[in-house]
Structures are given as structure tokens and as C-alpha cells.
Amino acid sequence: MVEYSDGREWCVPLTPNRAVADVTHDVLAAAGNPAFDPTPQEVPWTDPLDEDREHHTYDRAAVAIYFAAATRAAQVLADYRAPFRGRSTPVNAWWGSFDLSVSLFSGRHATPPSDDFIMRNAMTAQEIAVGWWPGDPRHPRAAFYAYAYPANKDFAAATLEPSQARWVDTLGEFVLDWNDVCAASDPHAVALSFARSAFAHGCRTCDWDETLADSGLGKPPPVS
């Protein structure tokens, strides 16, 4: 959808058998043909978006399933973030991997893991991130995930809630599969327990301020 300053809206349909190139041209035309870099990001192919005719599949049923699951996951992440009294992100939706995440920050600086554009702009502060994603070739099923940056050597050695949560070396993250969440009698509570236990563990092992850590678990500071 393209929104104009005078209140008008223009919708570009995503339908089966419409190539990425056709959708790109329609969106750009509706937006006044602005200059942009057509190089795709966070995907293995390199054809410019305005020339890509290989990718043209749009499965309405799969999209509906994704949005239903993502909506439920976003509600968990919003509840997890709500009591924290430090700096945090909103529930972010990442277009590259279609995941959702929330990052809570300790207030300390961190050195980015590399000098590429994304890392040197996004990984400059100590954080604990919890998110949900629909899976990828490394983990081909939907799951909640959690990691700390920078994490010390003890971060991977923990037993989180619920019991199905586990550390996955190849991802460098704790993972709780979506199927295990959905099988619980209270899926929202189970997913929230995973997020909070990952946060509590990260705060302990990464030496966060105790008052700030407590706020993330719904324990406000005492009245002075």
C-alpha cells in the first residue's frame, strides 16, 4: 500500500503468478518513481527487484496462517516488553526473515561483531533479544528464540522454562518450537515464561543492573 500526504491510498495487489518485478514497478509508479537500490537483501538470490521474474508465487492460505501465528506471537512479545523500565524496541517486524523481535537494553555500550553496514549500526549496545520466526533452512519450523549480545561463555549453559526450551549451537540461540507452544493448555503463558526466563538468565550471566533486571520481570523498584 502507498499512502499519500493528502490522505489517498493506493493498493498494489499481491496475487498468484505476479512476478516480483511487476509488483516492484507498480509500487514505484504509485510512489512517483523514486530512486532506490533494487539489490535484494537477506536472500540468497541477486537479481534486482525490478528485474526478478523468477519469484512469482503468492499462497494466500500460507500467508493467512503466517499472519495468525505472528499476531499471537506479537501479543506475547508485547506483554514481555511492557513492564521493562529501560530502553527497548517496539515489537519489530523484520522483512528479511519475516521474524518478530523485542530487544531490551542494559544501557551499556557493545562492540559490533563485524563492520558491515547492518552490524555496525544495529549491534552497538548490550541487549537481550527475544523473538519469533517462521523458520528457515537452519531450523525449518516456527519457533520463539532468545539470545544475548554480547554473551559470555556461560550463557548457553542454562535450563529455561518451559522444559521444551533448548540451546541450539548452530543458531547460537535458545529456541522454543511453536508446536510445543501451541500444544500447551495456555500457549500465551508458556511462551511468556520462555521469554522471561531467557531474560532473567541473560541478566544474571551478563551482569545487568539488578533493579533494571527486576523491572523486566514485573517487579517495580521500591518506593523511596
N, C-alpha and C positions, 0 to 999 in steps of 0.2 A: 504494500500500500504506500502511495505517495500522498503526503499531506501538504497542502499549500497554506501560505500565511493568511489567505482570505477565507479559510475555512473549508475550501473544496477538498475532496479526496478522490484519488484515482487508484483503482484496484487492478493489479495485473494478475490474471488467473494462473494458478499452478494446476495444471491438468495433465493427465497421462499423454505421453508422446509429444510433449513440448520440450524442445532442446534447451539447455542452459543458455545457449547463445540467443535464442529467440526471447526468452524471459529477460535476459540482460538488456537487449536492445529496447524492449518495451519499457522497462523501468527507467533506463537512461533518457529515453524520449519524453516520458512523462515528467522527469525531473529537469528537463531543459538541456539535456545532453552535456552534463558537466564532465570535465576532465577527470579521469580516475585511472588507477593502476589495475589492469584486468588480470594480473597474475593471481592464480588461486593460492590460498594459504591453508596450511594444516591438512592438506590432502596429498596423496601420492602422485596425482597427475599434474601436468604442467600446461596443458592447453589454455590459452587465455579465455576468460569467461565469455567474452563476446565472440569467440570462435568455437566454443565447445559444443559439438553436436553429438558427441558420444553419449553423454548423460542426458536422458530424457524420460526417466521413469518417475512417476509420482503415484504412490499407492495410498489412496485415501484411507483405507482401513488401517494400514500400518501407522499412518500419521495420527489417526484418531486414538489408537492405542497408546502411542507415544505421549500425546498431549494429556491423556487421562492420567497416566503414570507420573508424568512430570509435574502435573498440578498437585498431586498428592505429595510428591517429594518436596516441592517448593513450600508447602504448608509446614512440613517437618522442619525444614531449614529456617523458615521464618520464626517458628517457635523457639528453635535452638538459639537464634541470634538475639531474640527480644530482650532478655534480661542483662545482657553484657553492657558494662558501663565504659568500656574503652572504645577505641576507633575500630570500625568494622565496615565491611562492604554490605550493600544490599544483597538480596538473592540474585546473583549474576547468572545470566544465560549465555553460554559460550557457543558462538555459531560454528566454530571449527570442529568441535567434537560433540555438539548438542548436549553438553552436560550443564548442570546447575551447581553452583557452589556458594558458600559463605566463608569469608576469611575474617578471623578475629586477630587483632594485632596487640602485641605487648607494649609497643611504644619504643622498642629498641631498633637500631639500625641493623641491617644484614647486608652482607656482600653478595651480589647476584652470582648464581652458579656459572654464568657464561656472559659473554659480551654481546650476544645477538640482541637485536632491537627489542624483542618482547621481554627477554630476561632482564636486561639492564634497566627496563622501565617498570617491570611488574614485581620483581623479587628483591626489593631493596629494604624490606622491613621484616622483622621476626613475626611469624604468623602461624596460626593453626587453621588449616582449611578442612572443611567437611563439605562433601558434595554428593551428587548422584549423577550417574551417566548410563546411557542405554547399552553400553558395551562397545568393544572394538576388537580387532583381531587378537590382541593380547589377552583379553578376558571377554569372551563372546556372549555375555549375558549382562543384563542390567544389574546395577549394584550401587549401594552407598559406598563412599570411600572417605578416608581421612588421612592427612599427613601433616607433619610439622616442618617448618623451614625457618632457620637451619635446625636439623635434628641431630642430637648426639647419638653415640653408639648404643645407648640403652633404649632408644625409642621403640625399636622393633620388638623388644622383649617385654610383652605385656599380654594380659588376658583381658579383653574388653567385654562389655555387655553388648548384646546377648551372647550366649555360648557359641553361636554360629559365626561370630566375627572372627577374622583371622588376618594375619600378616601375609602379604604376597610379595615375595622378594623381587619378582620380575617387574612389579609395578612400583615397589618402594612405598606401599600404602597399606593401611588396614582396609579390609573390604567386608561388607555385609551384603550378600546377594539379595536382590529384590524378591526372588521367590521365597526366601526364608522370611522376609518381612511380611509378604502377603499371606503366608501360611499361619501367622500368629493370630491369636484371638483379638489382639489390639495392635494392628500394624503400625499405627502412628506412634504409640507409646514405645514400641520396640525399636523403631528407627530413631526416635528421640533419645532413647537410652544409649544407643550406639554413638550418636553424635556427642552427647555429654560425657560419656566415659572416655572417648578419644580425646576430648578437650581436657578433661581432668588429668589424664595420663600425660598429655603433652605439656601441660603447665608444670607438673611435678618434675618431669625429666629435663625440661628446658629452662627451669628456674624462673618461672614467671612470678611477678608480684602476687602475693597471696590474696590481697584484697581484690585485685582485678580478676584473679582466677575464680574466687568465690562468686563474684558477680555473674560470671558466665554460667554458674550452676544455680542461679536464682537466689543467692544469699547476699542481700544488700549489706553495705557496710554499716557498722553500728552508728547510732545517733550520738553525736558528741555533745 
